Amino acid sequence: MVTAVGSRLTAVAVPARIYDVTGSSAWVGTASLAGLLPLIVFALWGGAIADSMDRRKRSDGTAVQPRRCRETGRSARSGAASATFMAAA
């Protein structure tokens, strides 16, 4: 919840700050485009990689973390659980 609120505030605060500093809507648009381009490029790249892999292998790999959470009794969001997964992997 806190992360979502922070993300929304950042989405408004950064363009507002850019406009305050530069006074130009063009710079706000340029900064927004600069933030959008990596999302588009990596989404297409990641999609192509995901499509080239066997679906069962990909789904097996994504099911590992929740299974380990159940085994250890820890939440996937806790830092200790993340360290456990990294050490076990």
GROMACS elastic network, one bead per residue, 0.5 to 0.9 nm:
[ bonds ]
;  ai    aj funct       b0    kb
    1     4     6  0.51644   500
    1     5     6  0.63170   500
    1     6     6  0.86242   500
    2     5     6  0.51853   500
    2     6     6  0.61129   500
    2     7     6  0.85808   500
    3     6     6  0.50206   500
    3     7     6  0.60666   500
    3     8     6  0.86073   500
    4     7     6  0.51066   500
    4     8     6  0.62574   500
    4     9     6  0.86437   500
    5     8     6  0.51580   500
    5     9     6  0.61577   500
    5    10     6  0.85615   500
    6     9     6  0.50834   500
    6    10     6  0.60542   500
    6    11     6  0.85490   500
    7    10     6  0.50967   500
    7    11     6  0.61673   500
    7    12     6  0.88522   500
    8    11     6  0.50776   500
    8    12     6  0.66330   500
    8    13     6  0.86632   500
    9    12     6  0.52999   500
    9    13     6  0.58631   500
    9    14     6  0.84664   500
   10    14     6  0.57498   500
   10    15     6  0.84647   500
   11    14     6  0.61174   500
   11    15     6  0.70959   500
   11    16     6  0.89996   500
   12    15     6  0.59105   500
   12    16     6  0.62481   500
   12    17     6  0.87269   500
   13    16     6  0.50526   500
   13    17     6  0.59802   500
   13    18     6  0.85600   500
   14    17     6  0.51068   500
   14    18     6  0.61672   500
   14    19     6  0.85982   500
   14    28     6  0.87091   500
   15    18     6  0.50174   500
   15    19     6  0.61239   500
   15    20     6  0.85301   500
   15    27     6  0.87941   500
   15    28     6  0.55441   500
   15    29     6  0.83902   500
   15    31     6  0.76980   500
   15    32     6  0.76373   500
   16    19     6  0.51292   500
   16    20     6  0.61091   500
   16    21     6  0.86759   500
   16    28     6  0.80558   500
   17    21     6  0.61353   500
   17    22     6  0.84984   500
   18    21     6  0.52245   500
   18    22     6  0.59624   500
   18    23     6  0.75985   500
   18    24     6  0.80463   500
   18    25     6  0.86779   500
   18    27     6  0.71076   500
   18    28     6  0.60398   500
   18    31     6  0.82644   500
   19    22     6  0.52577   500
   19    24     6  0.57009   500
   19    25     6  0.64254   500
   19    26     6  0.89671   500
   19    27     6  0.73529   500
   19    28     6  0.61933   500
   20    23     6  0.55258   500
   20    24     6  0.83100   500
   21    24     6  0.84387   500
   22    25     6  0.83428   500
   22    27     6  0.72128   500
   22    28     6  0.86673   500
   23    26     6  0.89984   500
   23    27     6  0.83519   500
   24    27     6  0.55427   500
   24    28     6  0.68125   500
   24    29     6  0.89783   500
   25    28     6  0.50010   500
   25    29     6  0.62398   500
   25    30     6  0.85893   500
   26    29     6  0.50689   500
   26    30     6  0.60950   500
   26    31     6  0.86140   500
   27    31     6  0.60515   500
   27    32     6  0.84435   500
   28    31     6  0.52257   500
   28    32     6  0.61644   500
   28    33     6  0.86067   500
   29    32     6  0.50388   500
   29    33     6  0.60748   500
   29    34     6  0.85133   500
   30    33     6  0.50934   500
   30    34     6  0.61085   500
   30    35     6  0.86911   500
   31    35     6  0.63391   500
   31    36     6  0.87016   500
   32    35     6  0.51337   500
   32    36     6  0.62211   500
   32    37     6  0.87816   500
   33    37     6  0.60497   500
   34    37     6  0.55904   500
   34    38     6  0.74487   500
   35    38     6  0.64696   500
   35    39     6  0.73358   500
   36    39     6  0.53199   500
   36    40     6  0.64374   500
   36    41     6  0.88208   500
   37    40     6  0.51966   500
   37    41     6  0.61229   500
   37    42     6  0.85192   500
   38    41     6  0.50845   500
   38    42     6  0.58494   500
   38    43     6  0.81095   500
   39    42     6  0.54519   500
   39    43     6  0.58203   500
   39    44     6  0.85173   500
   40    43     6  0.51752   500
   40    44     6  0.62315   500
   40    45     6  0.85818   500
   41    44     6  0.53745   500
   41    45     6  0.61684   500
   41    46     6  0.85308   500
   42    46     6  0.56968   500
   42    47     6  0.81352   500
   43    46     6  0.51271   500
   43    47     6  0.58899   500
   43    48     6  0.85152   500
   44    47     6  0.50672   500
   44    48     6  0.61910   500
   44    49     6  0.86943   500
   45    48     6  0.52114   500
   45    49     6  0.63371   500
   45    50     6  0.86576   500
   46    49     6  0.50763   500
   46    50     6  0.60355   500
   46    51     6  0.84926   500
   47    50     6  0.50200   500
   47    51     6  0.60297   500
   47    52     6  0.85735   500
   48    51     6  0.51065   500
   48    52     6  0.62510   500
   48    53     6  0.89361   500
   49    52     6  0.51662   500
   49    53     6  0.65929   500
   50    53     6  0.54101   500
   50    54     6  0.81336   500
   50    55     6  0.80268   500
   50    58     6  0.76701   500
   51    54     6  0.76723   500
   51    55     6  0.79538   500
   52    55     6  0.88235   500
   53    56     6  0.85829   500
   53    57     6  0.73490   500
   53    58     6  0.68138   500
   54    57     6  0.54647   500
   54    58     6  0.63569   500
   54    59     6  0.87587   500
   55    58     6  0.50996   500
   55    59     6  0.60779   500
   55    60     6  0.84967   500
   56    59     6  0.51355   500
   56    60     6  0.60094   500
   56    61     6  0.86110   500
   57    60     6  0.50722   500
   57    61     6  0.62881   500
   57    62     6  0.88140   500
   58    61     6  0.52583   500
   58    62     6  0.64751   500
   58    63     6  0.88308   500
   59    62     6  0.51435   500
   59    63     6  0.62044   500
   59    64     6  0.89445   500
   60    63     6  0.52075   500
   60    64     6  0.66589   500
   61    64     6  0.55925   500
   61    65     6  0.82152   500
   62    65     6  0.67451   500
   62    66     6  0.81706   500
   63    66     6  0.58534   500
   63    67     6  0.63588   500
   63    68     6  0.88198   500
   64    67     6  0.52896   500
   64    68     6  0.62092   500
   64    69     6  0.86885   500
   65    68     6  0.51135   500
   65    69     6  0.61766   500
   65    70     6  0.87706   500
   65    76     6  0.73810   500
   65    82     6  0.89956   500
   65    85     6  0.71735   500
   66    70     6  0.63387   500
   66    71     6  0.86693   500
   66    75     6  0.87037   500
   66    76     6  0.70088   500
   67    70     6  0.52024   500
   67    71     6  0.62984   500
   67    72     6  0.87511   500
   68    72     6  0.60548   500
   68    73     6  0.81581   500
   68    74     6  0.84397   500
   68    76     6  0.88559   500
   68    81     6  0.88030   500
   68    85     6  0.75157   500
   69    72     6  0.52564   500
   69    73     6  0.55839   500
   69    74     6  0.52086   500
   69    75     6  0.60393   500
   69    76     6  0.61227   500
   69    81     6  0.73121   500
   69    85     6  0.88139   500
   70    73     6  0.50363   500
   70    74     6  0.69274   500
   70    75     6  0.82758   500
   71    74     6  0.80635   500
   72    75     6  0.87052   500
   72    81     6  0.81340   500
   74    77     6  0.84124   500
   74    78     6  0.72047   500
   74    80     6  0.81589   500
   74    81     6  0.60324   500
   75    78     6  0.55164   500
   75    79     6  0.88752   500
   75    80     6  0.88640   500
   75    81     6  0.66243   500
   76    79     6  0.81711   500
   76    81     6  0.61254   500
   76    82     6  0.69403   500
   77    80     6  0.87121   500
   77    81     6  0.73111   500
   77    82     6  0.75340   500
   78    81     6  0.53683   500
   78    82     6  0.65809   500
   78    83     6  0.89741   500
   79    82     6  0.51085   500
   79    83     6  0.63641   500
   79    84     6  0.86734   500
   80    83     6  0.51897   500
   80    84     6  0.62372   500
   80    85     6  0.87500   500
   81    85     6  0.62337   500
   81    86     6  0.86594   500
   82    85     6  0.51321   500
   82    86     6  0.62197   500
   82    87     6  0.86226   500
   83    86     6  0.51106   500
   83    87     6  0.61210   500
   83    88     6  0.85238   500
   84    87     6  0.51996   500
   84    88     6  0.60868   500
   84    89     6  0.85137   500
   85    88     6  0.51001   500
   85    89     6  0.59450   500
   86    89     6  0.51792   500
